[in-house]
Amino acid sequence: MVLVTGGTGLVGAHLLIHLLEKGENVRAIYRNSDSIKKTKSLFSLYKKESLYESIHWIQADILDIPALENAFQEIRQVYHCSATISFDPKDEELVRKTNIEGTANIVNFCLAYTIQKLCHVSSIAALGDLAEHESIITEETEWNPEKPHSDYAISKYGAEMEIWRAQQEGLDVVIVNPGVIIGPGFWNQGSGELFTKVKNGLSFYTKGSTGFVTVVDVVSIMHQLMKSPVSGERFTLIGQNIIFQDLLFSIADALKVKRPNYHATPFMMNTLSKLDWITSILFGQKRQLSKASARSSYSKDLYSNEKTKNALNITFQDVHDYIKEITNL
C-alpha cells in the first residue's frame, strides 16, 4: 500500500486519481471532513466517482505523531505532497512548522517503518539563486542564503534538507521541484485563484516570468520516478517558462472574458504591497500582496527542464493548451 499526504490538495488529489487508475492500493491522510469534500468533487469532475470509493482514508496530520503511527501501518511507499503555501509574513511560523517539522516527521516514520521509497513534492522556490555568470536555474544551481527568499521558499529548502537527511540514513528518496502548478478543481487556492480573479475581471498584468507545469504532468512524473530505480535525485518540473501577461491572457481567452489591460510596473507592485501592509495592520486583514509576492510578479526567472526530459524521455504538456482543456471541464 502507498501513502499520500496532502491528498486533499491540488497535487495530492490528482495523484490519487492517477495512482488508482494505475491499480495502486492507496491510503490518504485527511485533517477534517470538509477537506475531503474538495477531493471528492475533483473525482466527480473527472467522472471517477467509482475510483474515489477505493481510497483508504485515515484522519491524521503530519504534525500529529500518534495519528501518523496509524497512517504508516503496512505502507511501502510514501508520496509527501502536504505543505502550507502562504506568502503572508504573518504565517511564517505555520509555514515553517508544517513544511519543515512536518517533513521531518514523515522522514522519521519512513525510516522507522523501513519504507521502500519516499517522493517529496518541493518547489522551484527551493532551487538555487543565479550567479552573475548564470542565466537559467537548474537542479545544480546553488542556494545563496545571502539573497532574499520568501518564508515559503526557506521552508521548502529546509524540508529538502530533511529529505537529504533521510537519504544519508539509507532511505531511497526522490524530490520533484514543480513550477506554478496549473490544474482544475481548486479555484479558490494556489494557481486556481488566477482563474477566479481573471473571471471576475482582473484588470492588470505584470511582465515577470516563471516556470509553469500542468498538474497531470506532475503526478505522472512522480509515479514514474517512484517506479524507477532513480534515487537521491531532484527533478525540476517545468512545462514552459511563461510571462505572466501571456498566462493571464491565455486564461482570459479560455474563459471568454476580457483580458487584463493595464501593465502594473515594478514600482506600482511595490507601492501596492506597501499599501496592502498598511491595510493589514489597520484592519487586521490577511495580506493579499506581500513584498515577496510583489517581487516575484516582476522577476524574470528562467528554469531548465532538460534533466527531467532526458532522464525520463518525456515531453511536457503545453500549458496554454491545457488551460483551454480544463476550462471546458
C-alpha positions, -999 to 999 in steps of 0.1 A, spaced: 0 0 0 12 36 -7 5 66 15 -3 100 1 0 131 24 -18 162 12 -45 141 -6 -69 170 -2 -48 195 -22 -44 200 -59 -14 177 -64 -24 151 -39 -60 148 -52 -48 144 -88 -22 120 -76 -49 98 -60 -67 96 -93 -36 87 -112 -24 61 -87 -59 44 -86 -61 44 -124 -27 25 -123 -41 -1 -99 -23 11 -68 -37 4 -33 -38 38 -17 -42 53 17 -46 91 21 -44 114 50 -71 140 57 -74 165 85 -112 171 86 -143 161 66 -145 195 49 -111 190 33 -122 156 18 -151 172 0 -127 190 -23 -111 157 -34 -144 140 -38 -156 169 -60 -125 166 -82 -132 129 -87 -167 139 -98 -154 165 -121 -134 138 -139 -163 113 -136 -142 90 -115 -166 85 -86 -161 48 -85 -124 52 -81 -129 75 -51 -145 47 -31 -112 28 -33 -93 53 -12 -84 42 23 -88 75 42 -73 80 76 -76 111 97 -42 125 106 -19 155 104 18 155 96 23 173 129 4 147 149 27 119 158 2 94 173 -21 98 142 9 92 119 16 59 137 -17 46 124 -13 60 89 21 42 84 9 7 92 15 -16 62 28 12 40 56 5 15 59 38 -4 51 74 5 42 104 -16 47 135 5 25 162 -10 13 180 21 25 216 26 13 250 37 16 276 9 14 312 20 34 344 13 19 363 42 46 371 67 20 365 95 20 328 85 58 324 88 56 302 119 29 280 105 46 277 71 80 267 86 65 244 112 43 225 87 68 223 58 100 216 78 89 199 110 61 181 92 85 168 66 109 157 94 81 137 109 74 120 76 111 112 72 113 98 107 84 75 102 97 64 68 130 54 85 112 37 115 89 17 92 116 8 66 96 24 38 109 14 4 109 49 -12 98 84 -5 88 110 -31 88 146 -18 70 174 -36 92 205 -32 91 236 -54 112 257 -78 112 282 -49 137 258 -32 161 257 -62 192 279 -62 200 315 -70 217 325 -102 253 337 -100 264 366 -122 276 343 -150 244 321 -150 212 327 -169 190 297 -162 182 278 -130 188 241 -128 189 214 -102 225 222 -96 222 259 -91 234 267 -56 212 282 -29 225 316 -18 215 324 18 225 360 14 198 367 -12 162 375 -2 138 345 -1 102 342 9 93 323 41 78 297 19 110 292 -2 130 289 30 106 264 44 107 242 12 145 244 12 145 233 49 122 205 40 146 193 13 173 192 39 152 167 59 148 146 27 186 145 22 190 135 58 167 106 51 189 96 21 220 97 43 203 73 67 196 48 40 161 57 26 155 58 -11 143 93 -19 134 114 -49 124 151 -50 104 169 -76 105 207 -79 74 218 -97 69 253 -110 35 270 -106 11 241 -110 -19 246 -132 -49 223 -127 -87 223 -122 -109 219 -92 -92 241 -66 -103 276 -79 -100 294 -45 -64 285 -37 -30 285 -52 -29 289 -90 -66 284 -92 -71 319 -78 -56 332 -110 -85 318 -129 -110 331 -104 -95 366 -105 -94 368 -143 -130 355 -145 -140 382 -120 -124 410 -141 -87 412 -131 -76 445 -147 -38 444 -146 -9 422 -155 28 421 -149 57 412 -172 77 390 -149 80 353 -157 84 320 -140 80 283 -147 46 266 -151 36 230 -153 3 210 -156 -8 190 -126 -12 159 -148 25 161 -158 35 165 -121 16 134 -109 26 112 -138 63 120 -134 60 114 -96 46 79 -102 72 72 -129 100 82 -106 87 60 -78 85 30 -102 120 36 -114 154 28 -98 162 65 -96 171 76 -60 189 105 -44 179 129 -72 158 161 -76 139 170 -108 127 203 -120 91 200 -133 85 228 -158 64 227 -189 73 262 -200 87 295 -188 59 319 -193 55 357 -189 26 364 -165 10 387 -191 8 358 -216 -5 334 -190 -33 357 -179 -42 364 -215 -45 327 -221 -67 322 -191 -89 352 -202 -93 338 -237 -101 303 -225 -128 317 -201 -140 341 -229 -137 371 -207 -119 404 -211 -81 403 -209 -63 423 -182 -55 456 -199 -32 475 -176 5 469 -171 15 471 -134 51 482 -133 75 470 -106 71 504 -89 34 500 -88 36 465 -74 59 476 -47 36 505 -38 6 483 -37 24 459 -15 32 487 10 -5 498 9 -15 462 15 8 460 45 -7 492 60 -42 479 54 -34 446 71 -22 464 102 -51 488 104 -78 463 98 -62 430 108 -67 416 74 -47 388 57 -20 401 33 -31 399 -3 2 411 -18 33 406 3 67 420 -5 78 386 -17 48 382 -40 53 417 -54 89 410 -62 81 376 -78 55 393 -101 82 412 -120 112 389 -115 122 371 -148 133 337 -136 141 310 -162 142 273 -153 156 243 -172 136 211 -175 164 193 -195 174 169 -168 138 157 -164 132 154 -201 164 135 -207 162 112 -177 126 101 -182 123 106 -220 91 127 -217 75 157 -234 58 182 -212 22 192 -220 18 227 -234 4 248 -206 -16 271 -228 -34 242 -244 -40 227 -210 -56 259 -198 -82 256 -227 -88 220 -218 -95 225 -181 -118 255 -186 -141 232 -206 -144 205 -179 
